[in-house]
Every structure is written in structure tokens, then in C-alpha cells.
Amino acid sequence: MPNDKPHKDSRTPDAIAFGPYHLTADGRLEIPPSTTAQLPRRLARILYELAAARGEPVSRQELLSRCWSGNEVGDESLSRAVSDLRRIFSTHGQDPIESIYGLGYRLRSPDSSFSATANARRAASICREAWHRVYQRRVDSLDTAERFFAQAAETDKNSCQGWLGIAETQIHRMQLGYVTTADAWAIAQTAIERALELDPRNANAMAFKGLGLAWAEWDFAAAEQSLQAALQTDPAGFMANECSGWCWVSAGQFNRARRHFDRAAEARPVAVEARGARALTDLYAGNSESALQAVRELPHHDPIGPVALGYFSLIEATLGKPSRAAIAAEKCCETLPDSPVLKAVLAYALARCDRVEESRRILDERLPSGNRVGIGAMAGPAWLTLGEKHKALEALHAAMEVRSPWLILMLHDPRLADIRDEPLLRAIRKEVLRK
């Protein structure tokens, strides 16, 4: 019969203490105040691996690899073993094992000697996993990221990183048209306020606040105040400069916007967001050659990313080769099929290629139930290319009702030159830009 006691190897010390508990080399678990439980070998090894992590999550794959010595077993074996461990702890009124969704398991401990530091490390680890999901930008990945950020905020109550993650996730939602600006901003604003309570001089929190005031409340004076505070705190920071750039291109201050987007690109050279926004600013400012040159560099930085492909398609369709723009937009929509904003970019590229029926079908397509955003402001140029001036104006008006952030940008878009003097567009401009 196999030996049911823990065996010593290079990774197993004679004993390990974690919080108020103590695990001996022969598998005895000492539970305060005066209880001892003899653990089978496998359970002792799992508990040792969790204890050795000192509060950090240990993935299911790592536990399977370390505790089953390369033998092929299913997840259910680990689930049963963890359940058995919990039952042993629970028999004595305790259970320090915590499941971390998408990450694995960890041990929480009331022992203050390492709990605060462990909580901070654990929250940082959860946030890293969340950021990975954020930059996938799909609806489901943003949902998962937001759960992780909320878990990080709960894990380390003295850190604002989880709250900032929630705010940025909502900004991505509104940019891609997954939710209305009002719905996204309500959640983001609460998260930003909580972050500022924890750290009143946090530059990223102030930058997010400024961007939200510009996009969701159309209050550029208050936005400038918040953004200036962010820049004073972190003058070379990526987020402070990127949010400032978005605010000022939205307000039609293109030179100011370009400076901030350039600084953001310097702060984070691998990020395509600032480079794409800089190219878009050049398009709005009438610098066609600069816009086209900049956007054609984006695929070199991120050849398959939806952000790079989206900017590339929009500007290439306007100034360059619409057929190439349509290919990029189709790839973009395959990656993020639920984004009305990107579908409108595709519709515009198709219209520029004279693929009229395909473009109309996208513009008339019903969105998934529950999404009240609609194709939105980005549909304006597509409808106008199809010769539908009335529908272009309708799309812009509908975008105003849900406060799409792209509406503010469309008010400076040269592709709408033919309807610039239409009374409805003048009224929208007065309502949004207050001029």
C-alpha cells in the first residue's frame, strides 16, 4: 500500500507555520487553541503549498503539478482534496482557505504579522490578472476584469488600484459603446471618489475624473481643473496626458491635444491608444498627411489589436485606400463583435468601397437586447457617404440622447462637412459644446 504520510523533498521543509496554524513534516496540523489533526499525505502537501505562498494565490494548475508529481489527474481531484481540507478546518470552527475566481486558492490569516503585506501583494496579483482581461476589451473579459478589480479592492482596503481599475473598465465600456455613458459614468464616478478618498493626490483618479466630466457631463471647465491637478501631480504620466488629450480634442483644441497625446506616447511607447488618438486629432485638424502616416505605423506596434485596427480603418478609409480599411475593420469586428462603435467604423469603410448593401445592413442591424447605445455617432459619416443626410442627423441626435463620447468628437469631424450648417447639428453643437 502507498505511504499515506507526507514525504520530504527539496520543496518540503520539516515544518511550516502560517498565521496561527502549524503544519509538521509528518502531516500533523496544529489548530489553536489545542487541536491537532493528522492529514493524509496529499492534503498535507496541498496545505504546505498554500502556506508557503504566504497569502498569495496559487493556481489550480500549479497545485496539480506540484502535489500530484506529474501524474495526470482532473480538476475534480483537486476540488475534492480542497473540500476535504476545508472540512477538517471547519470541524474545528475555522476555514482559512479561500477560492480566488480565475486564479486558484489562497490562505487568509488573522495573523497581522504578514496579513497587511500579503493583502497588498495579493491585490496587486489580482489586478495584474484583471488588466490582462481589460485589454482584451470584449464584453465578457471586461465583466471578469471588473469582478477581479472589486475583489482586489476588497482584499486590500488601503489601496485604490482596484477602484481605479473599475473606473477604467467603465471608460472602455463607454468608448466601445457597450453601455450608455450615463450608466458607465455612474459606476466610474463612484469608484473614482473612493480612490480619491484613499489617495487624494492620485493622478490617475484625477485624470479619470476629468475625462468623465468632459465626456459624460460636458463640463470642460471642471474637467480642466481636475486634469490640471493630475498633470501637476504627474506631469509626464501616461494616464494624465492621455485623458487630457481626449478632453482637448473633444473641445476642439487640437494643438493642446496633440501635445498631451505625444507625451502619453513617450510615457508608454508600446501603447497604441495615444498614437491612434494623435492620428485622429490630426484628421480633425486637417493634417491629412500626418494622420495617414501615423495611423499606418500602428499595425507595426500592434498588428492584430482591435484598437490599432479600428484607428487604422477609420483614417485609411477617409484618406487612403478604403479596401484596405474594410479588411482591417472586418478583422476588428471579428475580435470585438459586440461593439456598435466598431460596427459603425466597418459600415463607413464598406460605404467608401461602394459595398452599399453590406454597409446598410450593418447600420440597420438590431443590437443585442439591453444595449441602448445603438450604432450611434460614428454612424453619421457612414450614412452621409451613402447619401442619407437625414439618417446621419438622426444618428447624431440619438447619440446625444445617450451622451456618446464619440458625439463630441464627431462635432469636429471633417467627414460631416456637408451637414455642418444643418439646424439640428447646430443645436447639438450648442447643447454639447455650449457654443
Buried (B, 14 or more C-beta within 10 A) or exposed (E): EEEEBBEEEEEBEEEBEBBBBBBBBBBBBBBEEEEEBBBBBBBBBBBBBBBBBBBBBBEBEBBBEBBBEEEEEEEEBBEEBBEBBBEBBEEBEBBBBBBBEBBBBBBBBEBEEBBEEBBBBBBBBBBEBBBEBBBBBBBEBBBBBBBBBBBBBEBBEEBBBBBBBBBBBBBBBBBBBBBBBEBBBBBBBBBBEBBBEBBEEBBBBBBBBBBBBBBBBBBBEBBBBBBBBBBEBBEEBBBBBBBBBBBBBBBBBBEBBBBBBBBBBEBBEEBBBBBBBBBBBBBBBEBBEBBBEBBBEBBEBBEEBBBBBBBBBBBBBBBBEBBBBBBBBBBBBEBBEBBBBBBBBBBBBBBBBEBEEBBBEBBEEEBEEEBEBBBBBBBBBBBBBBEBBEBBBBBBBBBBEBBBBBBBBBBBBBBBEEBEEBEBBEEBBEEBBEE
